[in-house]
């Protein structure tokens, strides 16, 4: 690999993405990636994956989910749907072409 290609790869950021919330306050697992919500931005894939693993292995208690949603004005998801959305979340490179599809 040429040094300039390695440098370009190193500059790619990473996003933690979560599927959108659709009709009936259900998580739309099959929606295009371009419609997913960005939950976080990271310098490396490793940092993104570490955060995602932490979020998935230490889920919030239902009461904290409700408090978090209330503070963010997002009261649409039940704790069960919140966890479905969390576990469907993934890390995606910022230059992934699926992010631009509409």
N, C-alpha and C positions, 0 to 999 in steps of 0.2 A: 504494500500500500504506500502510495506517495504521501510525503509529510503533509501536503496541503489537504489531502482527503482525510487524513487522521485528524487534523485540526478542525475541519468542518464537522466531523462526527462529534468531536468533543464539545462543540458549541450548541449542539442540539439540546434543548430543554425537554423536560418530561412533565406530563400532566397526570394527576389523578382524576379520572373521569367517572361520573356516576350517571346511570340512565335517568331519563326524565320521568316526571310524574304525569300520568295521563288521566283520562276519564275515569271516574269512580275512585280517584285517589289511589290508583294502582301503578306500580312501577312498570314502565314500558321497556321490557328487557330486549325486545327485538327491534327497537328503533335505531335508525342510522346513528353512527358515532358522532356525526356533525350536530346532532340534537342533544347530545349528552352535556351535562353540567360539569364544568371544571371545578374541582374541590380544592386543588392545590397545585403548585408549580415547584419543580425541583431542578437542580443543576444536573443531576445524574439519574440514570435509571435505578441504580442501587438505592439511592435515598428515597426515591418514589416507592420502590418495592418495600423498603423497610417500613415506611409510614403506612402503606396499605396493609402489610402483615400485622403491624401493631393494631391498627383499627379493627381488623377482622378477628384477631385473637383475643382482643380485650373489648368486646362490645359493651356499649353503654347500657346500664340498667334501664328498664322501661320508664321509670320516673324521671331519669336524667334525659332520656330522649324527648319526653314531653316538655321538660323545662327548656331544653336547647331549642326545640322547635318554637316554643312560645317566645323566647328571646329573639329569634330570628324572624318571627312573624310567619313561620312555616308550620301551620297547625294542620296540614292536610293529610299527613301520613300517620297511620297507626304505628306503634312500635314494631309490629311484625313487618309491615311494609318498609319501614325505615331500615330494618336489618336485611331484608331482601335487597334493597337498593345498595346498602353497604357491601354486601357479599358479591354483588354483581359488578362493583366498581373495579376499575383496572388502570394500569399505567400505560400511557400512550406517548410516543415521541411527538414533540411539538410540530415536527414536519410531516407527520403521518397524513397522507393525502385523504384519508377518510374523514378527517376533521373539516375539510373544505367542501365535501359533497353536500348537496342540498336536495 
